[in-house]
Amino acid sequence: MSDYELVPEPPDVDSYVKLRAAAGLSKRSRRAAEVGLAGTWFGVHVVHRDRVVAMGRVIGDGGSFFQVVDVAVAPDFQGKGLGKQVMGALMDRLREKAPSTAQVTLLADGTAGRLYEKFGFRSTAPGSIGMLLQL
């Protein structure tokens, strides 16, 4: 993967908005992206020939609760292990910096749960269910 560079910070706003749309995630306005990216606890992105092709972030309170968000890979770069590389970097940072009592959550769309299971995530149902309010 010498043509790929893992950068230990969130992508720039334009790349973030573009990659979310390309990867089929819900769209975000430029303003929402600016505010949201500024609140990142830790983020990474992968660059291939000056193009952001993958990303992921962790948000949270820094002590008790964290959420993995924005894990996305451009469609023409899927299947190359980039999602696994992004998740690996996020999990390494969580294990290194987050308290051992912290709770880490995420929402898995489609078949993405298979990737997250490789990092120890499990469904919480039926004990609890995820709930969402989309404004």
Secondary structure by P-SEA (a helix, b strand, c coil): cccbbbbcccccaaaaaaaaaaaccccccaaaaaaaaaacccbbbbbcccccccccccccccccccccccccccccccccaaaaaaaaaaaaaaaacccccbbbbbbbcccaaaaaaaaccccccccbbbbbbcc
